[in-house]
Amino acid sequence: MTPANSALPASAQRVQTALSLLGIDSRVIALAAAARTSQQAADALGVEVGRIAKSLVFRASRSSRAVLVIAAGDRRVDETRVAAALGEPIERATPEFVRQHTGFAIGGVAPVGHPAPLPTFVDASLRRFDTVWAAGGTPHCVFPIAPGALVAASAGHEIDLS
């Protein structure tokens, strides 16, 4: 296991620890500029926007569960497909709901390191790439990961999201 980088903010250290505990050899890095959007992250990393694995949190309409959707940065999420896979309608989550259920602020929601497991759906189109970049717990932090490892680490169900 690799130790957490003490120079990282606490929420990014939590992501690094989660990655290490999952046996994933990846390092959370801090970017010079905030990357709250997929395009900002892609620009900061010098990669195409599709390589950004954006984490979106929705609220299940009937059960009020938080639902994590990890999508390619160049794709729009078809919410009806997510709702069908979940078995209930979904709606946009408030920033407070996102923080309460993930422990992260919008713009930095990581695919791992949540207080409790979330139903998770991962965009199958991420498999186009050998490596993608996911949020590392803050809008300034990211980490590289293989799409298959991302599915496994997030305990996600891989589906066509667009």
Secondary structure, DSSP 8 states (H G I E B T S, - for coil): -----TTS-HHHHHHHHHHHHTT-----EE-SS---SHHHHHHHHTS-GGGEEEEEEEEETTT--EEEEEEETT----HHHHHHHHTS-EEE--HHHHHHHHSS-TT---SS--SS---EEEEGGGGGSS-EEEE-SSTTEEEEE-HHHHHHHHT-EEE---
